[in-house]
Amino acid sequence: MDGYIGRSAEREEFRRLLQKRTASLVTCQGRRRIGKSRFITECAQEADYFLSFMGLPPREDINRQAQLDAFADQLAKQTKAPKVHLDGWPTAFQLLASQIPASGTVVILLDEISWMAIGDADFPGHLKTAWDTLFSKRQRLVVVLCGSVSSWIEQNILNNTGFVGRCSWQFRLGPLTLPDCVQFWGRRGSRISPVEKLRLLAVTGGVPRYLEEINPARTAEQNIADLCFHPSGMLFNEFDSIFHDIFTRRAETYREIVRTLVDGSHSVDQISEELERARGGSLSGSLSELEQAGFITRDIPFDPETGQSRPRDARYRLSDNYLRFYLKYVDPVKSRIAKGLLKNTALEKLPGWDSILGLQLENLVHANLDILLSHIGLDKKLVLNAGPYHQKQTLRRKGCQIDLLIRTRRCLYVFEIKMRPQIGAAVVDEVNEKITRLKLPQGHSVRTGLIYTGELASGIEERDEFDFLVPMEGLMRKA
């Protein structure tokens, strides 16, 4: 796997499956461009044989026969089987099974499986029958069902009673960790400041396909201008592509939902009110599908005093950095970009950039919680609750917002996250005020931390009030 970046834990798990004597059925989920197909292809290099099939993208005239014809064509190109007319998926799976070598380890990838199933409501049943009667009988075989439409896999595979007990591994690929992201700058990365890297990661997040477009010879601003504010830039047209491919006719509805989260997290009631839609039914289903697709995160708050979760107070956060940047800064001026009028856009001149940058940095921290815990010497097994915290204002208590609150059996950790050129000493008083507003559990200690990028005012370290001063640069280094 030379040249492949990250995913070491997942790669080791896949290697374990390849070492089994029995057959394994695997599901792989994750947002578009997160590297699912590439990951399986890299892992399959350790197998003796690899066969890969991909469904055709949705379009108005697509049907079952078109998907079957594409499957037959892909099978003929990878095996000695002639291209034949397939009359249904049972025949297709039987032909595939007949082409599997009699010995050796084999990986079969059915990629974008929800597309493959277009036009055939019985596809999951045909697949289940093929697994039971054909594929599960073959030793040392790994069949991977992969897709960006996670809701389809959830409904038709993971929550389908016909597949109960059949999946050996269900996994979801998320963004790469910060240390892995840094590797995309290559050998020249050591000469590029952490601040510049973070500015680019604030737009791309840890999405491998976006990071592959980085040109280390160009600044973060130049890279972002090339990718987002140029008519031919990859990230200029990316939004329409991924939303159409995943959500098809519902793309515009889902766009409006995520737009409500651009400037900060919302409860389902706030989203419902803003969209003038009922909070149940289709809205709940849409939020769930956006969450499964990897674009938003449902943060369930907990009571700092008792540690009990409060699902009714859940808030939805736009956790995909690219999506927020696109909706905030690209979509509103898309026609001007198409005319080539904004090729030299500077980040500092974008309206509200500092506050949006803070939200993007928070996403990076939450996505790298394990690295933060290691950095402060806190065993993950001791953590009972962790996440952003919002305390509503009532007649008896004042409201407060904490970027990251961590709870163990004996301690609360209150973290503030800042990304500014200069971070003033007032941040100490801000955090202390938030602590006074919390209802703390009896017998618990409180420790505070500042996760930051920028120059700290002299008074911050001298006052010695933060238990942890964590520069983002530290979270970007390999352990």
N, C-alpha and C positions, 0 to 999 in steps of 0.2 A: 504494500500500500504506500509506496514511496510517493511523496508529494501530496498526500491526502492529509488534510488538517482536521484535527479534533475527533470527537466521538469515540474516545478510547474505551469508555465503559460499555457502550453499545456494541462496539466491534468485538470486544471480548465475549459478550453474551452471544453474539452471532457465531463466533468461533466455537463456543460450547455446543451450539445446535449442530454444527457441522461434524462434531465428534460423536454425536449420538448414533446409535445403530438404527433406531426407529425413525419414521417419518415425522416431520414437524410442520404444523400450519402456523403461520405468523401473520400478524397484521401490523402495518406501518402507516402512521398518520402524521400529518403536519401540514403547515401552510404551503402554498405554492412557493417555489424557489428555495425552500429550506434544505434541499439536497437529499430527498428521500431516494430517488432513483440512483443517484450517484453513490449514495451510501451502500445500497444493496449491491450495486455493480462492483464496488471496491471489495466488499466482503466476499462476493462470489468468486473473486480471483483465487481464493483459497480452496475452492471446490474443483472437482474434475470437469464438470460440465455446467454451463449456464445458459438458460433459455429465457428470453425476455419478450414480453408482449405488452403493447400499450393500446388502450382504447382510443378511438377517434374523438377529437374535441366536439362538444355540442354545436350543432347548427340546426337551422329550421328543418332541413330535409333529411336529417340523419335518421337511420332506422336500424333495426336488428340485423338485417341482411348486410348492410354496409359494415357493421362491426364484425360480423362473421367473415366477410370477404377480407377485411384487413387482418384478422387473426390468421386466416388461411395463408395469406401472402407472407406474413411474418414467420409462420411456421415453416413454410417451404424454403425461405431464405436461410434458416438456421439449422435445418435438418435435411435428410435425404427424401423427405416426404414430398410428393408432387403437389402442386397447388390444385386443390379440388374444390368443387362447390359444396359448401357446408349447409345442411338444411336445418341445423339447430345446434344449440350449445352442447347437448349430450354427445352428438357426433363429433363436435370440435374437441371436447375434452378426451373422448376416447381415442381420437387420432393423435392428440398430444401425448397421451399415456403410451401409445404404441411406439413413439419415437424416443422415449427415455432410455438411455443406455442401461444394459442389464446390470452393470456393476459400477462402482465408484460413487463419489458424492456428487449430488446434483442440486442446483438451485433453480427454481422456476419463479420468475417474477411476473405477476399479473398487475401491471401498472395502470393507474387511473382507472381502477376497476368499476367505478360508478359510471364512467363513460362507456365502458365495455358492455354494461348491462342495459344501456339505452334501448328502449323498444321491447324489452322482454321482462315482464313482471315476475316471471318464474326463474330468472337467472340465479338468484341465491339458492333456490332449491336444486337446480341442475348442478351447481357448484358443490353443494353439500353431498349430493349423490355421487358425484365424481370423486370427491375426497374419500368417502366411505368405501367405495367399491374399487377404485383404481389407485389413487395417489397414496393413500395411507398404507397400502400393502407393500409399497416400495421402500426398502430400507435405505437409510442415509439420503433421504430426499427432504429438501426444505422448500415449501411452497409459500411465497410471500404475496399477500394481498395488500396492495399499496394504493393510496389515493389522497388527493387534496380535499375532496368532499368528505370530511370526517363524519358528518352526520349520516351519510349513506352506509359507511362501515359500521357505525354504532347501531343503526336500525336493522341492517340486513345481515350482519355477521355477529357482532359482539352481544347484541340484545336479542338475537334470533335463537329461539329454543333449539332449533335444529343443529346449531353449532356449539351448544353447551358442552364443555369439556374437551373440545377438539383443538382449541388454540394453545400451542405450546408457549407462545410469547406474544404479548400485545404491547407495542411501544409507540411512543409519539416523539418525533424529533422536534426539538425546540431550537431557538437561536443558539449560536455558538457562544461559549464563554468569552469573557473579555481577553484572557491570555491567548486564546485561540484566534480571536479576531485580529489581534496585533500581528500575527504571523503573515497576514495578507499583505503587509508592507514589505515583506521579504528582508533581505540583508540591509536594505537602506532604512529599515524601521528604527534602528538605533539612533539615527540622526534626526528623526522626526519627533517633535515634542508630544507628550501625552495629551496636551490640550488640543493640538491639531487633530490627533487621532479621534479624540472624543467628539469633536465637532462633526466629523464625518460619521461616526457611529451614532450620533444623535439623529441623523437622517436615515441611515441604512439599518440600524440595529445590528443584530448578529446574524443577518441572513446571508449565507455563503455566496449565493449567486450575485448579490449586489456587491459584496466585498471583492469578488473576482474582477470587478470593473475598475478597482482602484488603480490609479496611475501614481506610483510613489514619487515620480518626478514633478507632479503638480500638487499645489496646495489643496487643503480641504475645500476652500472656497471654489477653486478652479474645478476640482472633481465634481462638486455638487452642481456647479453651473453646467458642466458638460452632461451630467446625468439627468438633471431635472429641468433646467431652463433652456435647453436646446431642443429644437423640434425633432432631432434624431436621437436624443438621449434615451437610454434604456428606461429610466424611471419616469420619463415624461408620459409614455403611453402604458406603463406597467399597470396602473390602477384599473383602467378599463379592461385590460386583458384578464387579470386575475379575477376580478369581480364577475365578469361575464362567464368565464370558464367554470367558476365555482357555483355561482348563484343564478346564472342564466337570466330568466325573465324577472327574477326578484332583485336583480342587482341594484336598481334605483332605490327600492325600499330599504335595502341594507345600507346603501350609501347614506341615506338620511339618518338612519339610526346611529351609525358611527360618527356622523357629523356632530351629533349632540354631545359627544364625548371629547371633542377636539381640545377644549379649554379646561378640561378637568373631569374627574370621575363624577358619575351621577347614580342616584338610586333609580330603581325601575319606575317609581312614581314620578320622578323628575323627567325621565325620558318620556314616559307616557304623556305627561302634561305638555312637554315641549313639542311633541309630535301630534298632540291631540288624538291619541289612540288609546283604546282600553288597555290596561296593564296586563291582562291575562291573555290566554289563547295565542293568537298569532304573534303578538309582541314577545311573549315569553319564549316561544319557539324560535323566533328570529334571533333573539339574544343568545339562546343556547347554541344555535348553529354558528353564529359569529364567534362564539367562544371556542367551539370545537374546531373551527377553521384556523384558530390561532391568532385572531386579530384583536380580540378583547379578552380581558380577564375579570372574573367575578371575585372580588375581594370580600370575604365574609369577616366582618369585624368580630372582636371578642371583648368581653368585659374584663378590663385590667384587674379588677378586684377578684373575680371568681374564675376567670379564664374561660367561661362558657361562651360558645359561639352564638352569634345573633344573626341567623340566616335572613330574617325579615328585614334587617338593616343592610343587606348586601349592597355593595356599590360596584358598578361596572366601570372599568378603566380601559381606555384605549392603549393597550400594551404594545402595539405594533408601531415602532417609531416611523417607519416609512409612511404608513397610512396617515398618521397625524400630520407629518410634514406636507404630504401631497394635498390633503384636504384644506390645510390652513394656507399654504403658500403657492401651490401650483395650480390647483383646480380653478380658483377664482380668476386667474389671469391666463388661462390656457390659450385663449384666442390670440393674445399678444405674443405668447411664447411661440405659437405656431407661425407667426409672422417674423420671428427672429428678432423681436424687440427687447428681449430680456436676457441675452446671452451672458452679460457681465454682471448679473445680480450679486450683490454682496450680502452676506448673512446679517451683518450688523444693521443693515438698513431695512430689514424685514420688520414689519410692525409687530410689536409684542414678542420679539425673538427671545429676549432674556427669560421671560416667564415660560415660554414654550420649551426653551432649552432646559429649564429646570425640570419640567415634566418628563422630557426625554431622558435626562440623566437618572431620574427616579426609576424609570423603566429598566435601565441598564443595571441599576443596583439590585432591584427586586429579582431580575433574571439571573443575578450572580450571587444570590444569598449564601450559597454554600461556601463560596470563596471568601465572602465577608466574615462568616462565622469562623473559618479557619484563620483568617487574619487577626481576629481579636481573641483567638484561643478558646472559643466556645464550642463544645462538642455538640454536633447536630442532634444527637440522641437526647440531649437535655432540653431541647427547644419544644415547648408545648404549643405555642402560638407565635405567628410572625406575619406581619403585613402592615400596610398603611392603616392609620387609625383616624376616624372622624368621630368626634363627640358633639352631639347636638346640644345646642343651647336650650336650657329650660329655665323655669322660674327659680330653681334651686341651684343650678350650676351653669357655669359659662361654657361655651363651646371651645373646642380646640382641634387642631389638625396636626398629626404627627406623621412625618414622612415614612418612618419605619419603627414599629413597636414590636419588641421581642419579649416573650414571657417564658421564664423557666419556673420551676417549683419554688424558688426562693428569691427570684430577682426579675425586675423589669429593666429592659434596655431601651432607652429613648434616643433615636438617631435623627438628626437633622441632615438634610442633603442640600449642598450649595454648590453652584458653579457660577462664579463671578470673577472678574479680574481682581477685585479687592473685596475681601470678606471682613466686614467691620466687627468690632468687639460687641456690638449690640446683639449678635447672635447668641451670646451667652445668656443674656437676660431673656431673650425670646424663648429659649429652651427651658429655662428655670420657671418662667411664667406658665408654660404648658404643663409642667410637672405639678404646679400648685393647683391646676384645674382638674387634674386626674383624681379619681377616687382610688387610692392605692390600697392593695391588700395588706392586711395586718401581718407584720413579721417579714415583709418583703423589703429588699433593698432596691434602690434605683440607681442605675448607672447610665451615663449620658455619653453620646458620641457625635462627632461631626465628620461626615463624609464629604469631602470637598475637592474642588479644583479651583485654584487661584491663590493669591497671596493673602496669608492670614495677617490681620492687624496685630500689632505687637502685644496688645492687651490680652489676646485670647490665650496664648500659651502662658503668659505671666500669671494670669489669674488661676491657672491650674484647676479649672472647674470641670473640664471635659475628661472623662475617664479614657476616652479613645479619640484620637485625632487620626482619621484614616484618609490619606490622600488617594484619589482615584488611581493615581499612578501605581500605588501598591497593589490594587486589585487587578491591574493589567499585567502583572508579572506572573510568570510560571512559578508554582510553588516549589 
